[in-house]
Amino acid sequence: MVRFMARLLKITIEESAEFLEKQLKNTRAASQEERIQLLWWLKTGTCWRGFYNT
């Protein structure tokens, strides 16, 4: 049995949400798009809304 300890991960995203959104629209490579999209989700709080409501 493997147990994982929950740890709080704190990161600082220095780019603004607007900058990340512009980069996302101008990116053509899928790998870059995924990275920028994840940063945008974290910056705007989009990816955590459902998590905290459960």
PDB file of N, CA, C, O and CB in Angstrom:
ATOM      1  N   MET A   1       0.847  -1.175   0.000  1.00  0.00           N
ATOM      2  CA  MET A   1       0.000   0.000   0.000  1.00  0.00           C
ATOM      3  C   MET A   1       0.893   1.239   0.000  1.00  0.00           C
ATOM      4  O   MET A   1       1.837   1.345   0.784  1.00  0.00           O
ATOM      5  CB  MET A   1      -0.964  -0.003   1.224  1.00  0.00           C
ATOM      6  N   VAL A   2       0.588   2.136  -0.860  1.00  0.00           N
ATOM      7  CA  VAL A   2       1.348   3.376  -0.958  1.00  0.00           C
ATOM      8  C   VAL A   2       0.469   4.521  -0.499  1.00  0.00           C
ATOM      9  O   VAL A   2      -0.668   4.667  -0.946  1.00  0.00           O
ATOM     10  CB  VAL A   2       1.858   3.614  -2.405  1.00  0.00           C
ATOM     11  N   ARG A   3       1.003   5.326   0.392  1.00  0.00           N
ATOM     12  CA  ARG A   3       0.257   6.480   0.880  1.00  0.00           C
ATOM     13  C   ARG A   3       0.987   7.743   0.456  1.00  0.00           C
ATOM     14  O   ARG A   3       2.212   7.833   0.532  1.00  0.00           O
ATOM     15  CB  ARG A   3       0.082   6.429   2.427  1.00  0.00           C
ATOM     16  N   PHE A   4       0.226   8.687   0.021  1.00  0.00           N
ATOM     17  CA  PHE A   4       0.785   9.966  -0.384  1.00  0.00           C
ATOM     18  C   PHE A   4       0.382  11.031   0.630  1.00  0.00           C
ATOM     19  O   PHE A   4      -0.772  11.103   1.053  1.00  0.00           O
ATOM     20  CB  PHE A   4       0.312  10.353  -1.810  1.00  0.00           C
ATOM     21  N   MET A   5       1.324  11.827   0.999  1.00  0.00           N
ATOM     22  CA  MET A   5       1.027  12.925   1.915  1.00  0.00           C
ATOM     23  C   MET A   5       0.688  14.159   1.089  1.00  0.00           C
ATOM     24  O   MET A   5       1.394  14.496   0.138  1.00  0.00           O
ATOM     25  CB  MET A   5       2.229  13.205   2.880  1.00  0.00           C
ATOM     26  N   ALA A   6      -0.370  14.812   1.452  1.00  0.00           N
ATOM     27  CA  ALA A   6      -0.764  16.029   0.739  1.00  0.00           C
ATOM     28  C   ALA A   6       0.150  17.165   1.171  1.00  0.00           C
ATOM     29  O   ALA A   6       0.385  17.381   2.360  1.00  0.00           O
ATOM     30  CB  ALA A   6      -2.259  16.386   1.010  1.00  0.00           C
ATOM     31  N   ARG A   7       0.655  17.881   0.184  1.00  0.00           N
ATOM     32  CA  ARG A   7       1.493  19.040   0.457  1.00  0.00           C
ATOM     33  C   ARG A   7       0.972  20.216  -0.347  1.00  0.00           C
ATOM     34  O   ARG A   7       0.449  20.066  -1.452  1.00  0.00           O
ATOM     35  CB  ARG A   7       2.981  18.753   0.120  1.00  0.00           C
ATOM     36  N   LEU A   8       1.128  21.362   0.230  1.00  0.00           N
ATOM     37  CA  LEU A   8       0.711  22.581  -0.435  1.00  0.00           C
ATOM     38  C   LEU A   8       1.827  23.050  -1.354  1.00  0.00           C
ATOM     39  O   LEU A   8       2.970  23.206  -0.927  1.00  0.00           O
ATOM     40  CB  LEU A   8       0.342  23.675   0.590  1.00  0.00           C
ATOM     41  N   LEU A   9       1.495  23.269  -2.590  1.00  0.00           N
ATOM     42  CA  LEU A   9       2.461  23.739  -3.577  1.00  0.00           C
ATOM     43  C   LEU A   9       2.158  25.196  -3.872  1.00  0.00           C
ATOM     44  O   LEU A   9       1.071  25.527  -4.346  1.00  0.00           O
ATOM     45  CB  LEU A   9       2.415  22.879  -4.880  1.00  0.00           C
ATOM     46  N   LYS A  10       3.102  26.053  -3.598  1.00  0.00           N
ATOM     47  CA  LYS A  10       2.926  27.472  -3.857  1.00  0.00           C
ATOM     48  C   LYS A  10       3.819  27.872  -5.010  1.00  0.00           C
ATOM     49  O   LYS A  10       5.030  27.655  -4.983  1.00  0.00           O
ATOM     50  CB  LYS A  10       3.236  28.316  -2.600  1.00  0.00           C
ATOM     51  N   ILE A  11       3.206  28.459  -6.025  1.00  0.00           N
ATOM     52  CA  ILE A  11       3.971  28.964  -7.161  1.00  0.00           C
ATOM     53  C   ILE A  11       3.536  30.394  -7.437  1.00  0.00           C
ATOM     54  O   ILE A  11       2.424  30.802  -7.100  1.00  0.00           O
ATOM     55  CB  ILE A  11       3.777  28.067  -8.422  1.00  0.00           C
ATOM     56  N   THR A  12       4.417  31.129  -8.045  1.00  0.00           N
ATOM     57  CA  THR A  12       4.111  32.495  -8.428  1.00  0.00           C
ATOM     58  C   THR A  12       4.226  32.604  -9.943  1.00  0.00           C
ATOM     59  O   THR A  12       5.274  32.315 -10.519  1.00  0.00           O
ATOM     60  CB  THR A  12       5.058  33.508  -7.715  1.00  0.00           C
ATOM     61  N   ILE A  13       3.160  33.015 -10.567  1.00  0.00           N
ATOM     62  CA  ILE A  13       3.155  33.223 -12.018  1.00  0.00           C
ATOM     63  C   ILE A  13       3.259  34.717 -12.243  1.00  0.00           C
ATOM     64  O   ILE A  13       2.334  35.467 -11.933  1.00  0.00           O
ATOM     65  CB  ILE A  13       1.860  32.621 -12.705  1.00  0.00           C
ATOM     66  N   GLU A  14       4.385  35.143 -12.781  1.00  0.00           N
ATOM     67  CA  GLU A  14       4.650  36.570 -12.921  1.00  0.00           C
ATOM     68  C   GLU A  14       3.927  37.201 -14.106  1.00  0.00           C
ATOM     69  O   GLU A  14       3.667  38.404 -14.098  1.00  0.00           O
ATOM     70  CB  GLU A  14       6.124  36.798 -13.058  1.00  0.00           C
ATOM     71  N   GLU A  15       3.606  36.421 -15.105  1.00  0.00           N
ATOM     72  CA  GLU A  15       2.909  36.950 -16.272  1.00  0.00           C
ATOM     73  C   GLU A  15       1.449  37.243 -15.920  1.00  0.00           C
ATOM     74  O   GLU A  15       0.847  36.555 -15.096  1.00  0.00           O
ATOM     75  CB  GLU A  15       2.995  35.955 -17.456  1.00  0.00           C
ATOM     76  N   SER A  16       0.904  38.250 -16.543  1.00  0.00           N
ATOM     77  CA  SER A  16      -0.498  38.581 -16.309  1.00  0.00           C
ATOM     78  C   SER A  16      -1.394  37.607 -17.073  1.00  0.00           C
ATOM     79  O   SER A  16      -0.960  36.948 -18.017  1.00  0.00           O
ATOM     80  CB  SER A  16      -0.796  40.043 -16.731  1.00  0.00           C
ATOM     81  N   ALA A  17      -2.643  37.534 -16.645  1.00  0.00           N
ATOM     82  CA  ALA A  17      -3.607  36.664 -17.319  1.00  0.00           C
ATOM     83  C   ALA A  17      -3.822  37.125 -18.760  1.00  0.00           C
ATOM     84  O   ALA A  17      -4.001  36.304 -19.660  1.00  0.00           O
ATOM     85  CB  ALA A  17      -4.950  36.647 -16.555  1.00  0.00           C
ATOM     86  N   GLU A  18      -3.802  38.441 -18.974  1.00  0.00           N
ATOM     87  CA  GLU A  18      -3.980  38.984 -20.323  1.00  0.00           C
ATOM     88  C   GLU A  18      -2.821  38.582 -21.229  1.00  0.00           C
ATOM     89  O   GLU A  18      -3.032  38.209 -22.382  1.00  0.00           O
ATOM     90  CB  GLU A  18      -4.104  40.515 -20.275  1.00  0.00           C
ATOM     91  N   PHE A  19      -1.595  38.657 -20.706  1.00  0.00           N
ATOM     92  CA  PHE A  19      -0.421  38.269 -21.484  1.00  0.00           C
ATOM     93  C   PHE A  19      -0.485  36.794 -21.848  1.00  0.00           C
ATOM     94  O   PHE A  19      -0.215  36.424 -22.990  1.00  0.00           O
ATOM     95  CB  PHE A  19       0.866  38.568 -20.705  1.00  0.00           C
ATOM     96  N   LEU A  20      -0.841  35.947 -20.881  1.00  0.00           N
ATOM     97  CA  LEU A  20      -0.934  34.514 -21.137  1.00  0.00           C
ATOM     98  C   LEU A  20      -2.017  34.205 -22.161  1.00  0.00           C
ATOM     99  O   LEU A  20      -1.854  33.318 -22.999  1.00  0.00           O
ATOM    100  CB  LEU A  20      -1.210  33.761 -19.841  1.00  0.00           C
ATOM    101  N   GLU A  21      -3.120  34.940 -22.091  1.00  0.00           N
ATOM    102  CA  GLU A  21      -4.204  34.721 -23.056  1.00  0.00           C
ATOM    103  C   GLU A  21      -3.757  35.090 -24.473  1.00  0.00           C
ATOM    104  O   GLU A  21      -4.081  34.385 -25.429  1.00  0.00           O
ATOM    105  CB  GLU A  21      -5.448  35.543 -22.663  1.00  0.00           C
ATOM    106  N   LYS A  22      -3.016  36.190 -24.608  1.00  0.00           N
ATOM    107  CA  LYS A  22      -2.488  36.582 -25.924  1.00  0.00           C
ATOM    108  C   LYS A  22      -1.503  35.545 -26.440  1.00  0.00           C
ATOM    109  O   LYS A  22      -1.529  35.189 -27.617  1.00  0.00           O
ATOM    110  CB  LYS A  22      -1.808  37.961 -25.849  1.00  0.00           C
ATOM    111  N   GLN A  23      -0.633  35.061 -25.556  1.00  0.00           N
ATOM    112  CA  GLN A  23       0.322  34.032 -25.955  1.00  0.00           C
ATOM    113  C   GLN A  23      -0.402  32.766 -26.392  1.00  0.00           C
ATOM    114  O   GLN A  23       0.001  32.115 -27.356  1.00  0.00           O
ATOM    115  CB  GLN A  23       1.287  33.721 -24.808  1.00  0.00           C
ATOM    116  N   LEU A  24      -1.451  32.423 -25.694  1.00  0.00           N
ATOM    117  CA  LEU A  24      -2.227  31.223 -26.013  1.00  0.00           C
ATOM    118  C   LEU A  24      -2.846  31.321 -27.399  1.00  0.00           C
ATOM    119  O   LEU A  24      -2.873  30.342 -28.144  1.00  0.00           O
ATOM    120  CB  LEU A  24      -3.321  30.998 -24.966  1.00  0.00           C
ATOM    121  N   LYS A  25      -3.343  32.501 -27.743  1.00  0.00           N
ATOM    122  CA  LYS A  25      -3.964  32.693 -29.057  1.00  0.00           C
ATOM    123  C   LYS A  25      -2.935  32.669 -30.186  1.00  0.00           C
ATOM    124  O   LYS A  25      -3.262  32.291 -31.311  1.00  0.00           O
ATOM    125  CB  LYS A  25      -4.730  34.012 -29.086  1.00  0.00           C
ATOM    126  N   ASN A  26      -1.694  33.070 -29.897  1.00  0.00           N
ATOM    127  CA  ASN A  26      -0.663  33.153 -30.931  1.00  0.00           C
ATOM    128  C   ASN A  26       0.220  31.919 -31.020  1.00  0.00           C
ATOM    129  O   ASN A  26       1.071  31.839 -31.905  1.00  0.00           O
ATOM    130  CB  ASN A  26       0.193  34.347 -30.687  1.00  0.00           C
ATOM    131  N   THR A  27       0.041  30.970 -30.139  1.00  0.00           N
ATOM    132  CA  THR A  27       0.877  29.773 -30.117  1.00  0.00           C
ATOM    133  C   THR A  27       0.374  28.757 -31.124  1.00  0.00           C
ATOM    134  O   THR A  27      -0.828  28.528 -31.258  1.00  0.00           O
ATOM    135  CB  THR A  27       0.908  29.158 -28.714  1.00  0.00           C
ATOM    136  N   ARG A  28       1.324  28.149 -31.833  1.00  0.00           N
ATOM    137  CA  ARG A  28       0.945  27.146 -32.829  1.00  0.00           C
ATOM    138  C   ARG A  28       1.328  25.734 -32.415  1.00  0.00           C
ATOM    139  O   ARG A  28       0.690  24.772 -32.842  1.00  0.00           O
ATOM    140  CB  ARG A  28       1.584  27.470 -34.156  1.00  0.00           C
ATOM    141  N   ALA A  29       2.349  25.596 -31.597  1.00  0.00           N
ATOM    142  CA  ALA A  29       2.796  24.264 -31.169  1.00  0.00           C
ATOM    143  C   ALA A  29       1.907  23.760 -30.034  1.00  0.00           C
ATOM    144  O   ALA A  29       1.629  24.486 -29.079  1.00  0.00           O
ATOM    145  CB  ALA A  29       4.286  24.296 -30.720  1.00  0.00           C
ATOM    146  N   ALA A  30       1.473  22.529 -30.149  1.00  0.00           N
ATOM    147  CA  ALA A  30       0.554  21.949 -29.159  1.00  0.00           C
ATOM    148  C   ALA A  30       1.185  21.876 -27.771  1.00  0.00           C
ATOM    149  O   ALA A  30       0.513  22.131 -26.772  1.00  0.00           O
ATOM    150  CB  ALA A  30       0.116  20.552 -29.600  1.00  0.00           C
ATOM    151  N   SER A  31       2.462  21.531 -27.699  1.00  0.00           N
ATOM    152  CA  SER A  31       3.103  21.409 -26.387  1.00  0.00           C
ATOM    153  C   SER A  31       3.190  22.761 -25.685  1.00  0.00           C
ATOM    154  O   SER A  31       2.991  22.843 -24.473  1.00  0.00           O
ATOM    155  CB  SER A  31       4.502  20.804 -26.531  1.00  0.00           C
ATOM    156  N   GLN A  32       3.486  23.815 -26.433  1.00  0.00           N
ATOM    157  CA  GLN A  32       3.520  25.150 -25.848  1.00  0.00           C
ATOM    158  C   GLN A  32       2.121  25.602 -25.450  1.00  0.00           C
ATOM    159  O   GLN A  32       1.943  26.241 -24.413  1.00  0.00           O
ATOM    160  CB  GLN A  32       4.141  26.149 -26.828  1.00  0.00           C
ATOM    161  N   GLU A  33       1.143  25.277 -26.263  1.00  0.00           N
ATOM    162  CA  GLU A  33      -0.235  25.658 -25.965  1.00  0.00           C
ATOM    163  C   GLU A  33      -0.705  25.028 -24.659  1.00  0.00           C
ATOM    164  O   GLU A  33      -1.370  25.686 -23.859  1.00  0.00           O
ATOM    165  CB  GLU A  33      -1.163  25.249 -27.113  1.00  0.00           C
ATOM    166  N   GLU A  34      -0.368  23.767 -24.437  1.00  0.00           N
ATOM    167  CA  GLU A  34      -0.753  23.091 -23.200  1.00  0.00           C
ATOM    168  C   GLU A  34      -0.122  23.749 -21.980  1.00  0.00           C
ATOM    169  O   GLU A  34      -0.784  23.935 -20.960  1.00  0.00           O
ATOM    170  CB  GLU A  34      -0.358  21.623 -23.257  1.00  0.00           C
ATOM    171  N   ARG A  35       1.146  24.099 -22.083  1.00  0.00           N
ATOM    172  CA  ARG A  35       1.841  24.738 -20.963  1.00  0.00           C
ATOM    173  C   ARG A  35       1.256  26.108 -20.647  1.00  0.00           C
ATOM    174  O   ARG A  35       1.021  26.444 -19.486  1.00  0.00           O
ATOM    175  CB  ARG A  35       3.328  24.870 -21.269  1.00  0.00           C
ATOM    176  N   ILE A  36       1.026  26.892 -21.692  1.00  0.00           N
ATOM    177  CA  ILE A  36       0.473  28.234 -21.491  1.00  0.00           C
ATOM    178  C   ILE A  36      -0.948  28.147 -20.952  1.00  0.00           C
ATOM    179  O   ILE A  36      -1.340  28.943 -20.098  1.00  0.00           O
ATOM    180  CB  ILE A  36       0.495  29.036 -22.807  1.00  0.00           C
ATOM    181  N   GLN A  37      -1.715  27.191 -21.443  1.00  0.00           N
ATOM    182  CA  GLN A  37      -3.092  27.032 -20.971  1.00  0.00           C
ATOM    183  C   GLN A  37      -3.116  26.660 -19.491  1.00  0.00           C
ATOM    184  O   GLN A  37      -3.950  27.168 -18.741  1.00  0.00           O
ATOM    185  CB  GLN A  37      -3.825  25.962 -21.799  1.00  0.00           C
ATOM    186  N   LEU A  38      -2.221  25.789 -19.066  1.00  0.00           N
ATOM    187  CA  LEU A  38      -2.150  25.422 -17.650  1.00  0.00           C
ATOM    188  C   LEU A  38      -1.785  26.633 -16.801  1.00  0.00           C
ATOM    189  O   LEU A  38      -2.383  26.850 -15.747  1.00  0.00           O
ATOM    190  CB  LEU A  38      -1.126  24.293 -17.433  1.00  0.00           C
ATOM    191  N   LEU A  39      -0.818  27.418 -17.245  1.00  0.00           N
ATOM    192  CA  LEU A  39      -0.450  28.632 -16.512  1.00  0.00           C
ATOM    193  C   LEU A  39      -1.622  29.599 -16.433  1.00  0.00           C
ATOM    194  O   LEU A  39      -1.846  30.213 -15.390  1.00  0.00           O
ATOM    195  CB  LEU A  39       0.750  29.317 -17.174  1.00  0.00           C
ATOM    196  N   TRP A  40      -2.375  29.742 -17.522  1.00  0.00           N
ATOM    197  CA  TRP A  40      -3.531  30.643 -17.549  1.00  0.00           C
ATOM    198  C   TRP A  40      -4.612  30.154 -16.575  1.00  0.00           C
ATOM    199  O   TRP A  40      -5.212  30.946 -15.848  1.00  0.00           O
ATOM    200  CB  TRP A  40      -4.107  30.747 -18.987  1.00  0.00           C
ATOM    201  N   TRP A  41      -4.848  28.825 -16.576  1.00  0.00           N
ATOM    202  CA  TRP A  41      -5.833  28.260 -15.651  1.00  0.00           C
ATOM    203  C   TRP A  41      -5.446  28.540 -14.206  1.00  0.00           C
ATOM    204  O   TRP A  41      -6.286  28.937 -13.399  1.00  0.00           O
ATOM    205  CB  TRP A  41      -5.977  26.749 -15.874  1.00  0.00           C
ATOM    206  N   LEU A  42      -4.168  28.331 -13.879  1.00  0.00           N
ATOM    207  CA  LEU A  42      -3.705  28.580 -12.516  1.00  0.00           C
ATOM    208  C   LEU A  42      -3.787  30.059 -12.160  1.00  0.00           C
ATOM    209  O   LEU A  42      -4.183  30.413 -11.050  1.00  0.00           O
ATOM    210  CB  LEU A  42      -2.275  28.082 -12.344  1.00  0.00           C
ATOM    211  N   LYS A  43      -3.416  30.915 -13.097  1.00  0.00           N
ATOM    212  CA  LYS A  43      -3.425  32.357 -12.844  1.00  0.00           C
ATOM    213  C   LYS A  43      -4.844  32.874 -12.612  1.00  0.00           C
ATOM    214  O   LYS A  43      -5.066  33.704 -11.731  1.00  0.00           O
ATOM    215  CB  LYS A  43      -2.781  33.105 -14.014  1.00  0.00           C
ATOM    216  N   THR A  44      -5.798  32.387 -13.397  1.00  0.00           N
ATOM    217  CA  THR A  44      -7.174  32.872 -13.291  1.00  0.00           C
ATOM    218  C   THR A  44      -7.999  32.102 -12.251  1.00  0.00           C
ATOM    219  O   THR A  44      -9.105  32.520 -11.909  1.00  0.00           O
ATOM    220  CB  THR A  44      -7.849  32.782 -14.643  1.00  0.00           C
ATOM    221  N   GLY A  45      -7.476  30.994 -11.755  1.00  0.00           N
ATOM    222  CA  GLY A  45      -8.217  30.192 -10.781  1.00  0.00           C
ATOM    223  C   GLY A  45      -9.267  29.306 -11.416  1.00  0.00           C
ATOM    224  O   GLY A  45     -10.084  28.729 -10.698  1.00  0.00           O
ATOM    225  N   THR A  46      -9.279  29.176 -12.701  1.00  0.00           N
ATOM    226  CA  THR A  46     -10.284  28.399 -13.418  1.00  0.00           C
ATOM    227  C   THR A  46     -10.245  26.922 -13.071  1.00  0.00           C
ATOM    228  O   THR A  46     -11.295  26.292 -12.946  1.00  0.00           O
ATOM    229  CB  THR A  46     -10.103  28.570 -14.896  1.00  0.00           C
ATOM    230  N   CYS A  47      -9.064  26.359 -12.915  1.00  0.00           N
ATOM    231  CA  CYS A  47      -8.959  24.916 -12.717  1.00  0.00           C
ATOM    232  C   CYS A  47      -9.300  24.477 -11.295  1.00  0.00           C
ATOM    233  O   CYS A  47      -9.407  23.274 -11.056  1.00  0.00           O
ATOM    234  CB  CYS A  47      -7.571  24.461 -13.058  1.00  0.00           C
ATOM    235  N   TRP A  48      -9.475  25.381 -10.350  1.00  0.00           N
ATOM    236  CA  TRP A  48      -9.740  25.004  -8.968  1.00  0.00           C
ATOM    237  C   TRP A  48     -11.195  25.202  -8.561  1.00  0.00           C
ATOM    238  O   TRP A  48     -11.568  24.792  -7.462  1.00  0.00           O
ATOM    239  CB  TRP A  48      -8.856  25.791  -8.054  1.00  0.00           C
ATOM    240  N   ARG A  49     -12.014  25.797  -9.377  1.00  0.00           N
ATOM    241  CA  ARG A  49     -13.398  26.090  -8.980  1.00  0.00           C
ATOM    242  C   ARG A  49     -14.168  24.837  -8.610  1.00  0.00           C
ATOM    243  O   ARG A  49     -14.832  24.807  -7.574  1.00  0.00           O
ATOM    244  CB  ARG A  49     -14.121  26.813 -10.096  1.00  0.00           C
ATOM    245  N   GLY A  50     -14.093  23.800  -9.436  1.00  0.00           N
ATOM    246  CA  GLY A  50     -14.819  22.559  -9.162  1.00  0.00           C
ATOM    247  C   GLY A  50     -14.220  21.776  -8.015  1.00  0.00           C
ATOM    248  O   GLY A  50     -14.933  21.073  -7.298  1.00  0.00           O
ATOM    249  N   PHE A  51     -12.915  21.894  -7.836  1.00  0.00           N
ATOM    250  CA  PHE A  51     -12.231  21.137  -6.793  1.00  0.00           C
ATOM    251  C   PHE A  51     -12.679  21.556  -5.398  1.00  0.00           C
ATOM    252  O   PHE A  51     -12.911  20.700  -4.544  1.00  0.00           O
ATOM    253  CB  PHE A  51     -10.729  21.310  -6.924  1.00  0.00           C
ATOM    254  N   TYR A  52     -12.803  22.840  -5.157  1.00  0.00           N
ATOM    255  CA  TYR A  52     -13.163  23.319  -3.836  1.00  0.00           C
ATOM    256  C   TYR A  52     -14.654  23.183  -3.535  1.00  0.00           C
ATOM    257  O   TYR A  52     -15.059  23.197  -2.372  1.00  0.00           O
ATOM    258  CB  TYR A  52     -12.750  24.750  -3.693  1.00  0.00           C
ATOM    259  N   ASN A  53     -15.459  23.052  -4.565  1.00  0.00           N
ATOM    260  CA  ASN A  53     -16.909  22.950  -4.356  1.00  0.00           C
ATOM    261  C   ASN A  53     -17.362  21.524  -4.062  1.00  0.00           C
ATOM    262  O   ASN A  53     -18.537  21.309  -3.765  1.00  0.00           O
ATOM    263  CB  ASN A  53     -17.643  23.469  -5.573  1.00  0.00           C
ATOM    264  N   THR A  54     -16.460  20.543  -4.138  1.00  0.00           N
ATOM    265  CA  THR A  54     -16.884  19.156  -3.918  1.00  0.00           C
ATOM    266  C   THR A  54     -16.825  18.785  -2.469  1.00  0.00           C
ATOM    267  O   THR A  54     -17.148  17.653  -2.108  1.00  0.00           O
ATOM    268  CB  THR A  54     -16.033  18.203  -4.714  1.00  0.00           C
TER     269      THR A  54
END
